[in-house]
């Protein structure tokens, strides 16, 4: 390969700032050059009283986890789950400055296979496209089911989704309370609370 071309490719793949934020991302990672508007909407509606152990499912380069850490001082730990190793490496780098007293852990892991731990709260902007681009709403539904299994009784799931996705039907089967918190720009933010007898 031409050394000049190889250097151009390396330069194009070099991590860069996401918009005006202090977070780094790189081409090929979801919403690499901007803060995804759905994730931003969810971050604006994160309750400040979230506490205990949290997880971010499909964490990408760590935007939602960074917002959790900044807005929710009662969190003891935040675990990030991401199937893209390149994104997870960026999240590890991005969160080093904002962790504070909360413990962080990073899992290169397919959420659809289940989660190894229990949580008090979970946030997610679940995927609904395959890597090849076709719609895969079953991926998002699986994320929601796995979140329900991983939450402790009374645990809260906060998610954002495109408004047209019928996730409420899935959530109503695994959570005692489901409510829409916000709707804007084609997205909806939903809170689901796991009851003592929910599966």
C-alpha positions as CSV (number, residue, x, y, z in Angstrom):
1,X,0.0,0.0,0.0
2,X,1.1,3.5,-0.8
3,X,2.5,5.0,2.5
4,X,0.9,8.3,1.8
5,X,-2.5,6.7,1.4
6,X,-2.1,4.7,4.5
7,X,-1.2,7.8,6.5
8,X,-4.3,9.6,5.1
9,X,-6.5,6.7,6.3
10,X,-4.9,6.8,9.7
11,X,-5.5,10.5,9.9
12,X,-9.2,10.1,8.9
13,X,-9.6,7.5,11.7
14,X,-8.0,9.6,14.4
15,X,-10.3,10.4,17.3
16,X,-11.8,13.9,17.2
17,X,-14.0,16.0,19.4
18,X,-17.8,15.4,19.2
19,X,-19.2,18.8,18.3
20,X,-18.6,21.2,21.1
21,X,-18.4,18.5,23.8
22,X,-15.3,17.3,25.5
23,X,-15.9,13.7,24.3
24,X,-13.9,11.9,21.6
25,X,-15.2,9.7,18.8
26,X,-14.1,8.4,15.4
27,X,-15.6,7.4,12.1
28,X,-17.5,4.2,12.1
29,X,-18.9,4.6,15.6
30,X,-22.6,5.4,16.0
31,X,-23.2,9.2,15.7
32,X,-19.4,9.7,15.7
33,X,-19.5,13.3,14.7
34,X,-22.4,14.6,16.7
35,X,-24.4,14.0,19.9
36,X,-27.3,11.9,18.7
37,X,-30.5,13.9,19.2
38,X,-32.3,11.0,20.8
39,X,-29.6,10.5,23.4
40,X,-29.5,14.2,24.1
41,X,-33.3,14.2,24.7
42,X,-32.9,11.3,27.1
43,X,-30.0,13.0,28.9
44,X,-32.2,16.1,29.4
45,X,-34.8,13.9,31.2
46,X,-32.5,11.8,33.4
47,X,-33.9,12.0,37.0
48,X,-31.2,13.4,39.4
49,X,-32.3,10.9,42.1
50,X,-31.0,7.8,40.3
51,X,-28.7,6.0,42.7
52,X,-27.0,2.7,43.3
53,X,-25.6,0.6,40.5
54,X,-26.4,1.7,36.9
55,X,-25.8,0.2,33.4
56,X,-25.7,1.8,30.0
57,X,-26.7,-0.7,27.3
58,X,-25.3,0.0,23.9
59,X,-23.0,2.7,25.4
60,X,-21.2,3.8,22.3
61,X,-18.5,6.3,23.0
62,X,-20.0,7.0,26.5
63,X,-22.2,10.1,26.0
64,X,-25.2,8.8,28.2
65,X,-22.9,7.4,30.9
66,X,-21.1,10.8,31.1
67,X,-24.5,12.5,31.5
68,X,-25.5,10.0,34.2
69,X,-22.3,10.7,36.1
70,X,-22.7,14.4,35.9
71,X,-26.4,14.5,36.8
72,X,-26.9,11.7,39.3
73,X,-24.5,12.1,42.3
74,X,-26.1,9.1,44.1
75,X,-24.7,6.5,41.7
76,X,-22.2,4.1,43.2
77,X,-21.2,2.4,39.9
78,X,-21.8,2.6,36.2
79,X,-21.2,-0.4,33.9
80,X,-21.0,0.3,30.1
81,X,-22.0,-2.5,27.7
82,X,-21.0,-2.2,24.0
83,X,-20.6,-4.7,21.2
84,X,-18.2,-2.4,19.3
85,X,-14.7,-2.6,20.8
86,X,-13.6,0.7,19.1
87,X,-16.5,2.5,20.7
88,X,-15.9,1.0,24.1
89,X,-12.2,2.1,24.0
90,X,-13.4,5.6,23.3
91,X,-15.8,5.4,26.2
92,X,-13.1,4.3,28.5
93,X,-11.0,7.3,27.5
94,X,-13.9,9.8,27.6
95,X,-15.2,8.8,31.1
96,X,-11.8,9.0,32.9
97,X,-12.4,12.7,33.6
98,X,-16.0,12.5,34.9
99,X,-16.2,9.3,36.9
100,X,-15.9,11.1,40.3
101,X,-16.6,8.7,43.2
102,X,-18.5,6.2,41.0
103,X,-16.8,3.0,40.0
104,X,-16.7,2.3,36.2
105,X,-16.6,-1.0,34.4
106,X,-16.5,-1.6,30.6
107,X,-18.0,-4.7,29.0
108,X,-17.3,-5.6,25.4
109,X,-20.5,-7.6,25.3
110,X,-23.6,-8.3,23.2
111,X,-26.5,-7.2,25.4
112,X,-28.8,-9.6,23.5
113,X,-26.9,-12.5,25.3
114,X,-28.0,-11.2,28.7
115,X,-26.3,-9.3,31.5
116,X,-24.1,-10.8,34.2
117,X,-25.2,-8.5,37.0
118,X,-28.2,-6.8,38.6
119,X,-28.8,-3.1,38.6
120,X,-30.9,-0.3,40.2
121,X,-31.2,1.7,37.0
122,X,-30.4,1.2,33.3
123,X,-30.2,3.7,30.5
124,X,-30.3,2.9,26.8
125,X,-30.7,4.2,23.3
126,X,-31.2,0.7,22.0
127,X,-30.2,-0.1,18.4
128,X,-32.9,-1.0,15.8
129,X,-30.7,-1.3,12.7
130,X,-28.4,-4.1,11.7
131,X,-24.8,-3.2,10.7
132,X,-26.0,-3.6,7.1
133,X,-28.6,-0.9,7.5
134,X,-31.9,-2.8,7.5
135,X,-34.5,-2.3,10.2
136,X,-34.1,-4.7,13.2
137,X,-36.7,-3.6,15.8
138,X,-36.2,-7.0,17.4
139,X,-32.8,-5.9,18.6
140,X,-34.3,-3.0,20.6
141,X,-37.0,-5.3,22.0
142,X,-34.3,-7.8,23.1
143,X,-32.4,-4.9,24.9
144,X,-35.6,-4.0,26.8
145,X,-36.3,-7.6,27.8
146,X,-32.7,-8.1,29.0
147,X,-32.9,-4.8,30.9
148,X,-36.0,-6.1,32.7
149,X,-34.3,-9.3,33.7
150,X,-31.2,-7.4,35.0
151,X,-33.1,-4.8,37.1
152,X,-33.7,-5.3,40.8
153,X,-37.2,-4.9,42.0
154,X,-38.1,-1.2,41.9
155,X,-35.3,-0.7,39.4
156,X,-35.8,1.9,36.6
157,X,-35.2,1.7,32.9
158,X,-34.9,5.0,31.1
159,X,-34.7,4.8,27.3
160,X,-35.1,6.8,24.2
161,X,-36.5,5.5,20.9
162,X,-37.9,6.7,17.6
163,X,-41.5,7.6,18.2
164,X,-42.8,5.0,15.7
165,X,-41.2,2.0,17.5
166,X,-43.9,0.1,19.5
167,X,-41.7,-0.7,22.5
168,X,-44.5,0.0,25.0
169,X,-46.0,-3.4,24.2
170,X,-42.8,-5.2,25.1
171,X,-42.3,-3.1,28.2
172,X,-45.8,-3.7,29.5
173,X,-45.0,-7.4,29.6
174,X,-42.0,-7.0,31.9
175,X,-42.6,-3.8,33.9
176,X,-45.3,-2.8,36.4
177,X,-45.2,0.9,35.4
178,X,-44.5,2.3,32.0
179,X,-44.8,6.0,31.2
180,X,-43.7,8.4,28.5
181,X,-41.6,11.2,29.9
182,X,-41.0,13.3,26.8
183,X,-41.5,13.5,23.1
184,X,-39.7,15.7,20.6
185,X,-38.0,15.7,17.2
186,X,-39.4,12.2,16.4
187,X,-38.2,10.6,19.6
188,X,-39.8,9.5,22.8
189,X,-38.3,9.1,26.3
190,X,-39.8,6.3,28.3
191,X,-39.4,5.3,32.0
192,X,-40.3,1.7,33.0
193,X,-40.2,0.5,36.6
194,X,-39.8,-3.1,37.5
195,X,-42.2,-4.4,40.2
196,X,-41.4,-7.0,42.8
197,X,-43.2,-9.7,40.8
198,X,-42.1,-8.7,37.3
199,X,-40.0,-11.1,35.2
